[in-house]
Amino acid sequence: MKNYWLLKTEKDEFSIDDLKRVGTEPWTGVRNFQARNNLMAMKKGDQCLIYHTGVEKAVVGIAKVTSEPYADPTQFNKKNHAYDPKSTKEKPIWMLVEVSFMKKLMRPVSLAEIKLDPKLVGMTLTQAPRLSVQAVSEKHFKYIVEELGRKGGPNPSPVQPRF
């Protein structure tokens, strides 16, 4: 059974355009246990919404998981900001999956729009906005991709949340 996810990335560090250019990329640097557990639950063939954080705060594209989870090598590199001295090659703490570019959405779907849309009530993004790897229901995934992410989808104008 295919599962759906949301992966967050800083647009200036690694954007959907970067993923399109390289094709496939290991999703490194996750250092939150809940996000790591979500990575470990991923399977080849699962699909992911790619979400730009920072100023944009929007779902911008889709990627496919192309590997089973394996140890994130950045946890072992002392010169890396993601280094973890508690992790060993025999007992790694942090994992990654490889993802491949599928497509960009015709238009970004903003966090403000997601928060205001009654069809997206209960989406983890609105309840745990800082979690970098999140499960997404098939219903929410398809609605964002097939309805909101299409050109001229429902209310593309930016709207401020009421909370």
VEXDOPA-851044 format. One record per atom (N, C-alpha, C): residue in three letters; x, y, z. Coordinates in steps of 0.1 Angstrom, whole numbers, plus 5000, padded with zeros to 4 digits. Layout:
! residues N
ALAXYZ ...
***
This chain:
! residues 163
MET500849885000 MET500050005000 MET500950125000 LYS500650224991 LYS501350344990 LYS500950445001 ASN501950505007 ASN501750615017 ASN502150745011 TYR501750855018 TYR501950985014 TYR502651065025 TRP503551155021 TRP504251235031 TRP504451375027 LEU504951455036 LEU505351595033 LEU506751615038 LEU507651665029 LEU509051685033 LEU509251835032 LYS509851895042 LYS510152035043 LYS511552055039 THR511752165032 THR513152215028 THR513152365027 GLU514352415031 GLU514552565029 GLU514752585014 LYS514052665008 LYS514152694993 LYS515652734990 ASP516252814998 ASP517652854995 ASP518652744997 GLU518352645005 GLU519252535007 GLU519152424996 PHE517852384994 PHE517552274984 PHE516152284980 SER515852344968 SER514552364964 SER513952254955 ILE512752274951 ILE512152174942 ILE512852184928 ASP513352304925 ASP514052324912 ASP515452244913 ASP516052244925 ASP517252174927 ASP517052024925 LEU515951974931 LEU515551834930 LEU515251794915 LYS514651884908 LYS514351864894 LYS515751854886 ARG516651944889 ARG517951944883 ARG518751814885 VAL518751764898 VAL519651654901 VAL518851524899 GLY517551524899 GLY516751404896 GLY516451324909 THR517551274916 THR517351194928 THR518351254939 GLU517851254951 GLU518651314962 GLU518351234975 PRO519451204983 PRO519251154996 PRO518651275005 TRP517651245013 TRP517051345022 TRP517751345035 THR518851415036 THR519751415047 THR519451515057 GLY520051505069 GLY520051605079 GLY518851615089 VAL517951515088 VAL516751515097 VAL517251485111 ARG516951575121 ARG517451555134 ARG516351575145 ASN515251515142 ASN514051515151 ASN513551375151 PHE513351315163 PHE513051175164 PHE511651145157 GLN510651225159 GLN509351195152 GLN509551205137 ALA510251295132 ALA510551305117 ALA511351185113 ARG512351145121 ARG513151025118 ARG512250905117 ASN511350885127 ASN510450775127 ASN509550775114 ASN509150895110 ASN508350895097 ASN509250855085 LEU510550895085 LEU511450855074 LEU511550705074 MET511650645086 MET511850495087 MET510550425083 ALA509450485083 ALA508150425079 ALA507950435063 MET508850515057 MET508650525042 MET509150405035 LYS508450385023 LYS508750265015 LYS508950315000 LYS509750244993 LYS509950274979 LYS508550284972 GLY508350394964 GLY507050414957 GLY506150514964 ASP506350534977 ASP505550634984 ASP505750774977 GLN504850864978 GLN504950994972 GLN504951104983 CYS505651214980 CYS505951314990 CYS505551454984 LEU504851534992 LEU504751674988 LEU506051744993 ILE506551824984 ILE507751904988 ILE507252044992 TYR507652085004 TYR507152205010 TYR508352295012 HIS508352425007 HIS509352515009 HIS509052595022 THR509952595032 THR509752675044 THR510352815042 GLY510552885052 GLY511053025051 GLY509953115047 VAL510353205038 VAL509353315034 VAL508253255026 GLU508453155017 GLU507453105008 GLU506353025015 LYS506752935024 LYS505752855032 LYS504652795023 ALA505052705014 ALA504052655004 ALA504452514999 VAL503452434996 VAL503752304989 VAL503952344974 VAL505052294969 VAL505552334955 VAL505652224945 GLY505652094950 GLY505951984941 GLY505751854947 ILE506051754939 ILE505951614943 ILE507151534940 ALA507551444949 ALA508651354948 ALA508251214951 LYS509051114947 LYS508750974949 LYS509950924958 VAL509650844968 VAL510650774976 VAL511250664967 THR512550664965 THR513150564956 THR514150474963 SER514150474977 SER515050384984 SER514350344997 GLU514750235003 GLU514350205016 GLU515250295026 PRO514750315038 PRO515550395047 PRO516950335050 TYR517950425051 TYR519250375055 TYR519950485063 ALA521150455069 ALA521850545078 ALA522250675070 ASP521950785076 ASP522350915071 ASP523850945074 PRO524650945063 PRO526050965065 PRO526451095071 THR525651195071 THR526051325076 THR526151325092 GLN525551215098 GLN525651205113 GLN527051165117 PHE527851115108 PHE529251065112 PHE530351165108 ASN530051275101 ASN531051365096 ASN531151485106 LYS532251485113 LYS532451585124 LYS532551735119 LYS532751745106 LYS532851885100 LYS531451925095 ASN530451855098 ASN529051875093 ASN528151925104 HIS527352025101 HIS526352075111 HIS525451965116 ALA525251855109 ALA524351745113 ALA525051635120 TYR526351655124 TYR527151555131 TYR526451525144 ASP526451395148 ASP525951355161 ASP526951255167 PRO527651305178 PRO528651215184 PRO528151095191 LYS526851085193 LYS526250965199 LYS525950855189 SER525950885177 SER525650795166 SER526950725161 THR526850595159 THR527950515154 THR527550445141 LYS528450405133 LYS528150325121 LYS527450195124 GLU527850135136 GLU527250015140 GLU525750035145 LYS525550145152 LYS524250185157 LYS523850325153 PRO523550345140 PRO523150485136 PRO521850525142 ILE521750655145 ILE520550705151 ILE519650765140 TRP520250835130 TRP519550915120 TRP519550835107 MET518350845100 MET518150775088 MET517750875077 LEU517850825064 LEU517350905053 LEU516750805043 VAL516050865033 VAL515550795022 VAL515950885010 GLU516050814998 GLU516350894986 GLU514950924979 VAL514851044974 VAL513651084967 VAL514051134953 SER513051114944 SER513251154930 SER512151254926 PHE512551354918 PHE511651454913 PHE510551384905 MET509251424908 MET508151384899 MET507651504891 LYS507251614898 LYS506751724891 LYS506551844901 LYS506551964894 LYS506252084902 LYS504752104901 LEU504152164911 LEU502752204910 LEU502652324901 MET501452334894 MET501252444885 MET501352584893 ARG500952574905 ARG501052694914 ARG501352644928 PRO502152724936 PRO502352684950 PRO501052694958 VAL500952604968 VAL499752604977 VAL500352644990 SER499952764994 SER500452835006 SER499952775019 LEU500752785030 LEU500352745043 LEU499052815047 ALA498952945044 ALA497753015048 ALA496552955041 GLU496652925029 GLU495552855021 GLU495152725027 ILE496152645031 ILE495952515037 ILE495252525050 LYS495652625058 LYS495052645071 LYS493552685070 LEU493252755060 LEU491852805058 LEU490952715051 ASP491452615045 ASP490652525036 ASP489952415045 PRO488652415046 PRO487952315054 PRO488152165050 LYS488552145037 LYS488852015032 LYS490251965038 LEU491052045044 LEU492352005049 LEU492452015064 VAL491252015071 VAL491252015085 VAL491851885090 GLY492651895100 GLY493351775106 GLY494651745100 MET495051815089 MET496351795083 MET497451825093 THR498451745094 THR499551755104 THR500251895102 LEU500351945090 LEU501052065088 LEU500452185095 THR499152175098 THR498452285105 THR498552265120 GLN498852145125 GLN498952115139 GLN500352105144 ALA501252065136 ALA502752055140 ALA503552115129 PRO503452245127 PRO504052305115 PRO505552305115 ARG506252265126 ARG507752265126 ARG508252125123 LEU507352025122 LEU507851885119 LEU508251875105 SER509551835102 SER510051835089 SER509651725080 VAL509251615086 VAL508751495078 VAL507451455084 GLN506351455076 GLN505051435081 GLN504251335072 ALA503451255079 ALA502451175071 ALA501351265066 VAL500851235054 VAL499751305048 VAL498751205044 SER497451225046 SER496451125041 SER496351135026 GLU495951025020 GLU495751015006 GLU494751125001 LYS493751145009 LYS492651245005 LYS493251385005 HIS494051415015 HIS494651555015 HIS495751565004 PHE496551465002 PHE497551464992 PHE496851494978 LYS495851414975 LYS495251424962 LYS494551554960 TYR493951604971 TYR493251734970 TYR494251854967 ILE495351844974 ILE496451954972 ILE496951944958 VAL497251824953 VAL497951804940 VAL496951824929 GLU495751764930 GLU494851764919 GLU493851884918 GLU493651954929 GLU492752064929 GLU493552194932 LEU494152204944 LEU494752334947 LEU496052364939 GLY496752264936 GLY498052284929 GLY497952314914 ARG496752304909 ARG496552324895 ARG496352474892 LYS496752524881 LYS496552664877 LYS495052704879 GLY494852814886 GLY493452864887 GLY492652774897 GLY493352694905 GLY492652614916 GLY491852714925 PRO491152654935 PRO490352734944 PRO491252844951 ASN490752964949 ASN491253084956 ASN492853094957 PRO493453114946 PRO494953124946 PRO495453254953 SER494553344956 SER495053464962 SER495453444977 PRO496553514981 PRO496953484995 PRO495953535005 VAL495653455015 VAL494653485025 VAL495353475039 GLN495153565048 GLN495753555061 GLN494853455070 PRO495453365077 PRO494753285087 PRO494053365097 ARG492953315102 ARG492153385112 ARG492653365126 PHE493753295128 PHE494253265142 PHE495653305143 
***
